[in-house]
Amino acid sequence: MNDQNTDAAKKAAELNEERMHPIFDECEVNDYGEVKRRHMLSMNGMYIAGITDAQLKEMHEKLTELLTGEKPRKYFYAEMSVPLKNGDVLCKKDFVVETDGDKFPLVDALRQSHVLLANNMYAKNLDFENAHIVSCIEVSKEDYEEFRAYRKK
């Protein structure tokens, strides 16, 4: 329990430190009739209230994309299924993919799995035309790197 309290206090301190960034100005806000001083996101003297950290991160990504012309990297975890020619499911494979766009590279993932399984001893019995992606979710960069490190072991 003490560890959770320590972690929560550490996160709060980090958030307060982030809020001291130059784009955050100290201003007076009316909090249920009580005037308080807070650091709020400021753009040319206009304060933006009620923005969450997740929304701020999304704004940062979109601004970065606009200014640099590069889309942020996205990471996906997917699981695929490759049936045998008789219809039984022989192989389920999970993997992670890094993209530079908005979409999961479905066709590339299917081709890559074909290459990976082509040297399998059951390759002649596999029905690659009916292989399909069973699930696909977007993951964080940390999860992507952890999965890759785990698979290298």
PyMOL commands that set and color helices and strands:
alter all, ss='L'
color gray80, all
select helices_A, chain A and resi 2-18+53-68+106-117+123-125+128-130+141-152
alter helices_A, ss='H'
color red, helices_A
select strands_A, chain A and resi 24-31+34-43+46-48+74-83+89-99+132-139
alter strands_A, ss='S'
color yellow, strands_A
deselect
rebuild
show_as cartoon
